[in-house]
């Protein structure tokens, strides 16, 4: 048995730190569901280097994950996402601070569906403080 076996993680992040963290959770046995937007999915799917037509970065960051396409900006997408939250233990994201709240699926909305959901924000400049809106 692996350390995180029986844990379900929703990975709604893109690019480097958060997808890497979710990948480590998958390596330790968590079921990780990678939620990708319908406009091309995770940017790592399109970034080289390539091997036999496959983006090697996504092969690394997407390893051991299941993938679904879901538009979190639409009402139907939000509802499906919140239904997934009900059956999950952790959500990991790295959108700009306030994005999930703006879409109506922030931590408070998640908690209404699953009281003990864990939300991990992986941001370069934090959720509070003077640089939270920076996108350098």
MIZA-334053 format. One record per atom (N, C-alpha, C): residue number from 0; residue in three letters; atom name; x, y, z. Coordinates in steps of 0.1 Angstrom, whole numbers. Example, Ala and Ser with C-alpha at 12.3 -4.5 7.8 and 13.67 -1.06 7.14 Angstrom:
REM residues 2
[drentor 0 ALA N [132 -57 78]]
[drentor 0 ALA CA [123 -45 78]]
[drentor 0 ALA C [132 -33 78]]
[drentor 1 SER N [128 -22 71]]
[drentor 1 SER CA [137 -11 71]]
[drentor 1 SER C [129 0 79]]
This chain:
REM residues 136
[drentor 0 UNK N [8 -12 0]]
[drentor 0 UNK CA [0 0 0]]
[drentor 0 UNK C [9 12 0]]
[drentor 1 UNK N [5 22 -8]]
[drentor 1 UNK CA [13 35 -9]]
[drentor 1 UNK C [7 45 1]]
[drentor 2 UNK N [15 54 5]]
[drentor 2 UNK CA [12 64 15]]
[drentor 2 UNK C [-1 71 13]]
[drentor 3 UNK N [-4 76 1]]
[drentor 3 UNK CA [-16 84 -2]]
[drentor 3 UNK C [-27 76 -9]]
[drentor 4 UNK N [-26 63 -9]]
[drentor 4 UNK CA [-37 55 -15]]
[drentor 4 UNK C [-50 57 -8]]
[drentor 5 UNK N [-60 59 -16]]
[drentor 5 UNK CA [-74 62 -10]]
[drentor 5 UNK C [-77 77 -10]]
[drentor 6 UNK N [-67 85 -13]]
[drentor 6 UNK CA [-69 100 -13]]
[drentor 6 UNK C [-72 104 -28]]
[drentor 7 UNK N [-82 112 -30]]
[drentor 7 UNK CA [-85 117 -43]]
[drentor 7 UNK C [-81 132 -44]]
[drentor 8 UNK N [-74 136 -54]]
[drentor 8 UNK CA [-69 150 -56]]
[drentor 8 UNK C [-75 155 -69]]
[drentor 9 UNK N [-80 167 -69]]
[drentor 9 UNK CA [-84 174 -81]]
[drentor 9 UNK C [-73 184 -84]]
[drentor 10 UNK N [-66 182 -95]]
[drentor 10 UNK CA [-56 191 -99]]
[drentor 10 UNK C [-61 200 -110]]
[drentor 11 UNK N [-64 213 -106]]
[drentor 11 UNK CA [-69 223 -116]]
[drentor 11 UNK C [-59 233 -119]]
[drentor 12 UNK N [-46 229 -117]]
[drentor 12 UNK CA [-35 239 -119]]
[drentor 12 UNK C [-29 237 -133]]
[drentor 13 UNK N [-20 247 -136]]
[drentor 13 UNK CA [-12 246 -148]]
[drentor 13 UNK C [2 251 -145]]
[drentor 14 UNK N [12 246 -152]]
[drentor 14 UNK CA [25 252 -152]]
[drentor 14 UNK C [33 250 -139]]
[drentor 15 UNK N [42 241 -139]]
[drentor 15 UNK CA [53 239 -130]]
[drentor 15 UNK C [49 235 -115]]
[drentor 16 UNK N [49 244 -106]]
[drentor 16 UNK CA [49 240 -92]]
[drentor 16 UNK C [37 232 -87]]
[drentor 17 UNK N [25 236 -90]]
[drentor 17 UNK CA [13 229 -85]]
[drentor 17 UNK C [11 216 -93]]
[drentor 18 UNK N [13 215 -106]]
[drentor 18 UNK CA [12 202 -113]]
[drentor 18 UNK C [23 193 -108]]
[drentor 19 UNK N [35 198 -105]]
[drentor 19 UNK CA [45 190 -100]]
[drentor 19 UNK C [41 184 -86]]
[drentor 20 UNK N [36 192 -77]]
[drentor 20 UNK CA [31 188 -64]]
[drentor 20 UNK C [21 177 -65]]
[drentor 21 UNK N [11 179 -75]]
[drentor 21 UNK CA [1 169 -77]]
[drentor 21 UNK C [6 156 -82]]
[drentor 22 UNK N [17 158 -91]]
[drentor 22 UNK CA [23 146 -96]]
[drentor 22 UNK C [30 138 -85]]
[drentor 23 UNK N [36 145 -75]]
[drentor 23 UNK CA [42 138 -64]]
[drentor 23 UNK C [32 130 -56]]
[drentor 24 UNK N [20 137 -54]]
[drentor 24 UNK CA [9 130 -47]]
[drentor 24 UNK C [5 117 -54]]
[drentor 25 UNK N [4 118 -68]]
[drentor 25 UNK CA [1 106 -76]]
[drentor 25 UNK C [12 96 -74]]
[drentor 26 UNK N [25 100 -74]]
[drentor 26 UNK CA [35 90 -72]]
[drentor 26 UNK C [34 83 -58]]
[drentor 27 UNK N [28 89 -48]]
[drentor 27 UNK CA [26 83 -35]]
[drentor 27 UNK C [13 76 -34]]
[drentor 28 UNK N [6 74 -45]]
[drentor 28 UNK CA [-6 66 -45]]
[drentor 28 UNK C [-19 73 -46]]
[drentor 29 UNK N [-20 87 -45]]
[drentor 29 UNK CA [-32 94 -46]]
[drentor 29 UNK C [-38 92 -60]]
[drentor 30 UNK N [-51 92 -61]]
[drentor 30 UNK CA [-58 93 -74]]
[drentor 30 UNK C [-59 107 -77]]
[drentor 31 UNK N [-52 112 -87]]
[drentor 31 UNK CA [-52 126 -91]]
[drentor 31 UNK C [-59 127 -104]]
[drentor 32 UNK N [-69 136 -104]]
[drentor 32 UNK CA [-77 139 -116]]
[drentor 32 UNK C [-73 153 -120]]
[drentor 33 UNK N [-67 153 -132]]
[drentor 33 UNK CA [-62 166 -138]]
[drentor 33 UNK C [-74 172 -146]]
[drentor 34 UNK N [-79 184 -141]]
[drentor 34 UNK CA [-90 191 -148]]
[drentor 34 UNK C [-83 201 -157]]
[drentor 35 UNK N [-86 200 -170]]
[drentor 35 UNK CA [-81 209 -180]]
[drentor 35 UNK C [-92 216 -187]]
[drentor 36 UNK N [-89 229 -190]]
[drentor 36 UNK CA [-98 237 -197]]
[drentor 36 UNK C [-99 233 -212]]
[drentor 37 UNK N [-110 235 -219]]
[drentor 37 UNK CA [-112 229 -232]]
[drentor 37 UNK C [-105 236 -243]]
[drentor 38 UNK N [-98 248 -240]]
[drentor 38 UNK CA [-91 255 -251]]
[drentor 38 UNK C [-77 250 -253]]
[drentor 39 UNK N [-75 237 -253]]
[drentor 39 UNK CA [-61 232 -256]]
[drentor 39 UNK C [-55 225 -244]]
[drentor 40 UNK N [-62 225 -232]]
[drentor 40 UNK CA [-57 218 -221]]
[drentor 40 UNK C [-45 225 -214]]
[drentor 41 UNK N [-38 218 -207]]
[drentor 41 UNK CA [-26 223 -200]]
[drentor 41 UNK C [-16 228 -210]]
[drentor 42 UNK N [-10 239 -208]]
[drentor 42 UNK CA [0 245 -217]]
[drentor 42 UNK C [12 235 -219]]
[drentor 43 UNK N [15 227 -209]]
[drentor 43 UNK CA [26 217 -211]]
[drentor 43 UNK C [23 207 -222]]
[drentor 44 UNK N [11 206 -226]]
[drentor 44 UNK CA [8 197 -238]]
[drentor 44 UNK C [14 203 -251]]
[drentor 45 UNK N [16 216 -251]]
[drentor 45 UNK CA [21 222 -263]]
[drentor 45 UNK C [35 227 -263]]
[drentor 46 UNK N [42 225 -251]]
[drentor 46 UNK CA [56 230 -250]]
[drentor 46 UNK C [66 219 -252]]
[drentor 47 UNK N [76 222 -259]]
[drentor 47 UNK CA [87 212 -262]]
[drentor 47 UNK C [96 211 -249]]
[drentor 48 UNK N [105 202 -250]]
[drentor 48 UNK CA [109 194 -261]]
[drentor 48 UNK C [99 183 -264]]
[drentor 49 UNK N [100 178 -276]]
[drentor 49 UNK CA [92 167 -281]]
[drentor 49 UNK C [99 154 -284]]
[drentor 50 UNK N [93 143 -282]]
[drentor 50 UNK CA [98 130 -286]]
[drentor 50 UNK C [87 123 -293]]
[drentor 51 UNK N [90 120 -305]]
[drentor 51 UNK CA [80 113 -314]]
[drentor 51 UNK C [66 120 -313]]
[drentor 52 UNK N [66 133 -314]]
[drentor 52 UNK CA [54 141 -314]]
[drentor 52 UNK C [47 144 -301]]
[drentor 53 UNK N [53 138 -290]]
[drentor 53 UNK CA [47 140 -277]]
[drentor 53 UNK C [55 151 -269]]
[drentor 54 UNK N [48 160 -262]]
[drentor 54 UNK CA [55 170 -254]]
[drentor 54 UNK C [60 163 -241]]
[drentor 55 UNK N [73 163 -240]]
[drentor 55 UNK CA [79 156 -229]]
[drentor 55 UNK C [76 162 -215]]
[drentor 56 UNK N [74 176 -215]]
[drentor 56 UNK CA [71 182 -202]]
[drentor 56 UNK C [57 177 -197]]
[drentor 57 UNK N [48 175 -206]]
[drentor 57 UNK CA [35 170 -201]]
[drentor 57 UNK C [36 155 -197]]
[drentor 58 UNK N [44 148 -204]]
[drentor 58 UNK CA [46 134 -200]]
[drentor 58 UNK C [51 133 -185]]
[drentor 59 UNK N [60 143 -182]]
[drentor 59 UNK CA [65 143 -168]]
[drentor 59 UNK C [54 149 -158]]
[drentor 60 UNK N [48 160 -161]]
[drentor 60 UNK CA [39 166 -152]]
[drentor 60 UNK C [25 159 -151]]
[drentor 61 UNK N [22 152 -162]]
[drentor 61 UNK CA [9 146 -162]]
[drentor 61 UNK C [9 131 -158]]
[drentor 62 UNK N [21 126 -154]]
[drentor 62 UNK CA [23 112 -151]]
[drentor 62 UNK C [14 108 -140]]
[drentor 63 UNK N [9 96 -141]]
[drentor 63 UNK CA [0 89 -131]]
[drentor 63 UNK C [-13 97 -128]]
[drentor 64 UNK N [-17 106 -137]]
[drentor 64 UNK CA [-29 113 -135]]
[drentor 64 UNK C [-40 109 -145]]
[drentor 65 UNK N [-52 110 -141]]
[drentor 65 UNK CA [-63 109 -150]]
[drentor 65 UNK C [-67 123 -155]]
[drentor 66 UNK N [-72 124 -167]]
[drentor 66 UNK CA [-75 138 -172]]
[drentor 66 UNK C [-89 139 -177]]
[drentor 67 UNK N [-95 151 -174]]
[drentor 67 UNK CA [-108 154 -179]]
[drentor 67 UNK C [-108 168 -184]]
[drentor 68 UNK N [-117 171 -193]]
[drentor 68 UNK CA [-118 185 -198]]
[drentor 68 UNK C [-131 191 -192]]
[drentor 69 UNK N [-129 203 -186]]
[drentor 69 UNK CA [-140 209 -179]]
[drentor 69 UNK C [-138 224 -180]]
[drentor 70 UNK N [-148 232 -184]]
[drentor 70 UNK CA [-147 246 -185]]
[drentor 70 UNK C [-153 252 -171]]
[drentor 71 UNK N [-144 256 -163]]
[drentor 71 UNK CA [-147 261 -149]]
[drentor 71 UNK C [-154 274 -149]]
[drentor 72 UNK N [-155 280 -161]]
[drentor 72 UNK CA [-161 294 -162]]
[drentor 72 UNK C [-176 293 -166]]
[drentor 73 UNK N [-181 281 -169]]
[drentor 73 UNK CA [-195 279 -173]]
[drentor 73 UNK C [-203 273 -161]]
[drentor 74 UNK N [-216 276 -161]]
[drentor 74 UNK CA [-224 270 -150]]
[drentor 74 UNK C [-223 255 -150]]
[drentor 75 UNK N [-224 249 -161]]
[drentor 75 UNK CA [-224 234 -161]]
[drentor 75 UNK C [-210 229 -156]]
[drentor 76 UNK N [-199 236 -161]]
[drentor 76 UNK CA [-186 232 -156]]
[drentor 76 UNK C [-184 234 -141]]
[drentor 77 UNK N [-189 245 -136]]
[drentor 77 UNK CA [-188 247 -122]]
[drentor 77 UNK C [-196 236 -114]]
[drentor 78 UNK N [-208 233 -118]]
[drentor 78 UNK CA [-216 223 -111]]
[drentor 78 UNK C [-209 209 -112]]
[drentor 79 UNK N [-203 205 -123]]
[drentor 79 UNK CA [-196 192 -124]]
[drentor 79 UNK C [-184 193 -115]]
[drentor 80 UNK N [-177 204 -115]]
[drentor 80 UNK CA [-165 205 -106]]
[drentor 80 UNK C [-169 204 -91]]
[drentor 81 UNK N [-180 210 -87]]
[drentor 81 UNK CA [-184 209 -73]]
[drentor 81 UNK C [-189 195 -70]]
[drentor 82 UNK N [-194 188 -79]]
[drentor 82 UNK CA [-198 174 -77]]
[drentor 82 UNK C [-185 166 -75]]
[drentor 83 UNK N [-175 169 -83]]
[drentor 83 UNK CA [-162 162 -81]]
[drentor 83 UNK C [-156 165 -67]]
[drentor 84 UNK N [-158 178 -63]]
[drentor 84 UNK CA [-153 182 -49]]
[drentor 84 UNK C [-159 173 -39]]
[drentor 85 UNK N [-172 170 -40]]
[drentor 85 UNK CA [-179 162 -30]]
[drentor 85 UNK C [-173 148 -28]]
[drentor 86 UNK N [-166 143 -39]]
[drentor 86 UNK CA [-160 130 -38]]
[drentor 86 UNK C [-145 130 -37]]
[drentor 87 UNK N [-139 142 -34]]
[drentor 87 UNK CA [-125 144 -33]]
[drentor 87 UNK C [-120 148 -19]]
[drentor 88 UNK N [-107 147 -18]]
[drentor 88 UNK CA [-101 151 -5]]
[drentor 88 UNK C [-94 164 -6]]
[drentor 89 UNK N [-88 166 -17]]
[drentor 89 UNK CA [-79 178 -19]]
[drentor 89 UNK C [-81 184 -33]]
[drentor 90 UNK N [-80 197 -33]]
[drentor 90 UNK CA [-80 205 -46]]
[drentor 90 UNK C [-67 213 -46]]
[drentor 91 UNK N [-60 212 -57]]
[drentor 91 UNK CA [-48 220 -58]]
[drentor 91 UNK C [-49 229 -70]]
[drentor 92 UNK N [-46 242 -68]]
[drentor 92 UNK CA [-48 252 -79]]
[drentor 92 UNK C [-37 262 -78]]
[drentor 93 UNK N [-35 269 -89]]
[drentor 93 UNK CA [-25 280 -89]]
[drentor 93 UNK C [-30 292 -98]]
[drentor 94 UNK N [-43 294 -98]]
[drentor 94 UNK CA [-48 306 -105]]
[drentor 94 UNK C [-44 318 -98]]
[drentor 95 UNK N [-46 330 -104]]
[drentor 95 UNK CA [-44 343 -98]]
[drentor 95 UNK C [-53 343 -85]]
[drentor 96 UNK N [-48 350 -75]]
[drentor 96 UNK CA [-56 351 -63]]
[drentor 96 UNK C [-70 357 -66]]
[drentor 97 UNK N [-80 350 -61]]
[drentor 97 UNK CA [-94 355 -62]]
[drentor 97 UNK C [-101 349 -74]]
[drentor 98 UNK N [-94 342 -83]]
[drentor 98 UNK CA [-100 337 -95]]
[drentor 98 UNK C [-112 327 -92]]
[drentor 99 UNK N [-109 317 -84]]
[drentor 99 UNK CA [-119 307 -80]]
[drentor 99 UNK C [-131 314 -74]]
[drentor 100 UNK N [-129 324 -65]]
[drentor 100 UNK CA [-140 331 -59]]
[drentor 100 UNK C [-148 338 -70]]
[drentor 101 UNK N [-141 345 -79]]
[drentor 101 UNK CA [-148 352 -90]]
[drentor 101 UNK C [-157 343 -98]]
[drentor 102 UNK N [-152 330 -100]]
[drentor 102 UNK CA [-160 320 -108]]
[drentor 102 UNK C [-171 314 -100]]
[drentor 103 UNK N [-171 317 -86]]
[drentor 103 UNK CA [-181 311 -78]]
[drentor 103 UNK C [-178 297 -73]]
[drentor 104 UNK N [-166 293 -74]]
[drentor 104 UNK CA [-162 279 -69]]
[drentor 104 UNK C [-150 280 -60]]
[drentor 105 UNK N [-149 291 -52]]
[drentor 105 UNK CA [-138 292 -42]]
[drentor 105 UNK C [-140 283 -30]]
[drentor 106 UNK N [-131 285 -21]]
[drentor 106 UNK CA [-131 276 -9]]
[drentor 106 UNK C [-145 275 -2]]
[drentor 107 UNK N [-151 286 0]]
[drentor 107 UNK CA [-164 286 7]]
[drentor 107 UNK C [-174 278 -1]]
[drentor 108 UNK N [-175 279 -14]]
[drentor 108 UNK CA [-184 271 -22]]
[drentor 108 UNK C [-180 256 -21]]
[drentor 109 UNK N [-167 253 -21]]
[drentor 109 UNK CA [-163 239 -20]]
[drentor 109 UNK C [-167 234 -6]]
[drentor 110 UNK N [-166 242 4]]
[drentor 110 UNK CA [-169 237 18]]
[drentor 110 UNK C [-184 234 19]]
[drentor 111 UNK N [-192 241 11]]
[drentor 111 UNK CA [-207 238 12]]
[drentor 111 UNK C [-210 224 6]]
[drentor 112 UNK N [-201 219 -2]]
[drentor 112 UNK CA [-203 206 -8]]
[drentor 112 UNK C [-196 195 0]]
[drentor 113 UNK N [-184 199 6]]
[drentor 113 UNK CA [-176 189 13]]
[drentor 113 UNK C [-169 197 24]]
[drentor 114 UNK N [-174 196 36]]
[drentor 114 UNK CA [-169 204 48]]
[drentor 114 UNK C [-154 203 50]]
[drentor 115 UNK N [-148 191 48]]
[drentor 115 UNK CA [-134 188 52]]
[drentor 115 UNK C [-125 189 39]]
[drentor 116 UNK N [-130 195 28]]
[drentor 116 UNK CA [-121 196 17]]
[drentor 116 UNK C [-108 204 20]]
[drentor 117 UNK N [-97 200 15]]
[drentor 117 UNK CA [-85 207 16]]
[drentor 117 UNK C [-82 214 3]]
[drentor 118 UNK N [-79 227 4]]
[drentor 118 UNK CA [-76 235 -8]]
[drentor 118 UNK C [-62 240 -7]]
[drentor 119 UNK N [-54 237 -17]]
[drentor 119 UNK CA [-40 241 -17]]
[drentor 119 UNK C [-38 252 -28]]
[drentor 120 UNK N [-35 264 -24]]
[drentor 120 UNK CA [-31 274 -33]]
[drentor 120 UNK C [-16 274 -35]]
[drentor 121 UNK N [-12 273 -48]]
[drentor 121 UNK CA [3 273 -50]]
[drentor 121 UNK C [5 286 -59]]
[drentor 122 UNK N [8 297 -53]]
[drentor 122 UNK CA [10 309 -60]]
[drentor 122 UNK C [24 315 -58]]
[drentor 123 UNK N [29 322 -68]]
[drentor 123 UNK CA [42 328 -66]]
[drentor 123 UNK C [43 339 -56]]
[drentor 124 UNK N [32 346 -54]]
[drentor 124 UNK CA [33 357 -45]]
[drentor 124 UNK C [23 356 -33]]
[drentor 125 UNK N [17 345 -31]]
[drentor 125 UNK CA [8 343 -20]]
[drentor 125 UNK C [-6 348 -22]]
[drentor 126 UNK N [-15 345 -13]]
[drentor 126 UNK CA [-29 348 -13]]
[drentor 126 UNK C [-32 362 -7]]
[drentor 127 UNK N [-23 367 1]]
[drentor 127 UNK CA [-25 380 8]]
[drentor 127 UNK C [-12 388 6]]
[drentor 128 UNK N [-12 400 10]]
[drentor 128 UNK CA [0 408 10]]
[drentor 128 UNK C [1 417 -3]]
[drentor 129 UNK N [11 425 -3]]
[drentor 129 UNK CA [12 435 -13]]
[drentor 129 UNK C [14 430 -27]]
[drentor 130 UNK N [19 418 -29]]
[drentor 130 UNK CA [23 413 -43]]
[drentor 130 UNK C [13 402 -48]]
[drentor 131 UNK N [2 400 -41]]
[drentor 131 UNK CA [-7 389 -44]]
[drentor 131 UNK C [-13 390 -59]]
[drentor 132 UNK N [-14 402 -64]]
[drentor 132 UNK CA [-19 403 -78]]
[drentor 132 UNK C [-8 403 -89]]
[drentor 133 UNK N [5 402 -85]]
[drentor 133 UNK CA [16 402 -94]]
[drentor 133 UNK C [15 390 -103]]
[drentor 134 UNK N [18 392 -116]]
[drentor 134 UNK CA [19 381 -125]]
[drentor 134 UNK C [32 381 -133]]
[drentor 135 UNK N [42 387 -128]]
[drentor 135 UNK CA [55 389 -134]]
[drentor 135 UNK C [59 378 -143]]
